[in-house]
């Protein structure tokens, strides 16, 4: 089952990042990376056309209280959402507390290991402080970078499927899962 999540008063730190709730003052940073061609498409959305589109989505992030801003050196460079997962597609988890992660990172920061660093810290928070039993994470099959992040963070294959993007295409995807038991075992 989808566990309740509220990150509005949560700040997490990694060696290079601060993960915190989004603020209205992040608008320019958000628009800067969300308007770049090739960034959003890897997560199923088109580049933002203008600041008003970014402002609308930023407001949803703030009000939804489930999406972290990834801050590096005082700048918001990405997001990491603790989203609801499709309960119907994962019936054996019906009695477990679960959520699904979704993330995006500004292009200049790709390939530096920042997203695995952020994801690992959110995993720790969700298992140790929220008490989740399992976390899901999906990626388009063509998105090798996202697949690698999930592999580095301990996720394992759960199912293949398709995902209809916000711009009307259908992508083949892979849903992965990490249970608290598997996570604890790897921390050994």
N, C-alpha and C positions, 0 to 999 in steps of 0.2 A: 504494500500500500504506500501511497505517497505521504511521506512525513511532512509535517508543518515546518516551514523554514522562515526565519526572520533574521536577516543579517544586518539590520539597520543600525545596530550598536556594536558590530563586530569589526575588529581590525586585526589582521594577521600579518606577520612579518616573516620574510625569508631573507637569506643573505643579500639579495639584490632588489627585492620588491616589497612594497606595501600593498596588501589587498584590503580594500576598504569599501564602504558604500559609495555609490556615485553621488556627486554634488552638482548643482546647477553651474557652478564655476568651471566644471570640466567640459563644458560645451565645445569650446574651440579645439581642445585636444581630441575629443570624441569625433567631431566632424573631420578633423585632419586625417585620421586613419580610416574612418568609415567611408570616406568619399573616394578612396583609392581603388582603382579598378584591380580586381583579382583578390582582394581581401575578403569581402563579404561573400562572394560567390563560393568560396571554400566552405562556408557555413550555411549556404542556402538563401542568401539575401543579396540584393543588388546594391551597388555603391550608393551612398546617400547623395541626393541631387542638390540639396541646399541645407543651410543651418537649421531651417524650420523642421525639416524631416529629422535631423539629428536631435533637435530639441524635443520633439514629440516622443522619440524613442528613449531619450534620456529621462524624460518625465516618467515613462513606464518603468524604467530601471529603478528609479528612486521610489516610486509608489509601490512597486512589486516586492521590494525588500528581499530579493533573492539573487541579485547580481552584483558581484564584486567588480570594482574598478581595479585594474592592475596599474600601480603607480611606480615609476622608476625615475629617480632624480627629480621629483616634484611634478612629473608629467604623467597623465593617464595615457597608457600605451596599449590597452586591451581590456577585455572583459571576460569574466568567468561566471556563468550563471549556474545556479543550482535549481534545475528545471524539474517539472513533473515528468515522470516516465510513463510510457504506455502500459498501464496495468493489464489490459486485455492481452497484450503480446507476451506477457511474462507471468502466467497464472501461478507458477510454483512459488512466486514471491508474494502472494496475496496476504500472507500473515506476517510479512517482514516489513520493516521500515526502510524505505528506499527513496532515492532521487536519481536524476540523471544530470551529468555535467555537460555544459556546452561552452565553448571558448573561442576567442578570436584575438589575434595579436597584430599590432601594426607591422607592416612589411619591413621597416628598417631593423626590427628586432628579431626577425626570423632566424633560426639556425644558431641561436646563442644559448639554448637550454633554459630559457626563461619560462616557457610554458610548462615543461615538466616540473620545474621548481614550484610554480604557482599551484599546479594541479595536486602535487604531492602534499602541499600544505593544506589545501582545502580538503583533501581526503582525510588527513589527520584530524582536522577540525570536525568533519562530519562523523567520523567514527568515534573519536575520543570525547568530544564535547556535545554533539547532537545525539549520538547513540544510534546512528543508522546501522542497519544490518547488511546492506549492499548498495553499491553505487553503479549506475550504468553510464556508458559513454559511447557515442556512435561517431562514425566518420564515413564520408563518401569514399567508395573504393578507390577513386582517383586521387584522393588526398593522402599521399604517403606520409607527409609530415605529421598530420594528425594521428594517423595510425601509429607512427613511431612514438609520439607523446604517450599514447595509451599503453603501448607495449612497455615503455620505460617506467610507467607508473604502476604496472602490475595487472592491468586489465587483461582478461582472457575472452576469447570468442564466446558469444552467446547465440547469435543468429544473424543470417544475412536477410536483407529485405530491400525495400525501396522507400524513398522519401520524396514527397512532393514539395519542391522549394516554393518560396514566396514569389518567385517570378515565373512559376508555371511549368518548370521542367521537372522531370522525374529522375532521381539519382539512385543508382545502386549503392547500398550502404551496408555497413557491418555494425551490429550492436555488440558491445563488449560489456563485461561485468567484472566487478571486484567485490568480493564478500569480505566482511570484517574478519572472518576466520582466516582467509587467504592472506589478507593484509597483515594480520598479527603474525602469521607463520613466517612471512618474509622479513619481518622486523627482528625475529628471533633472538 
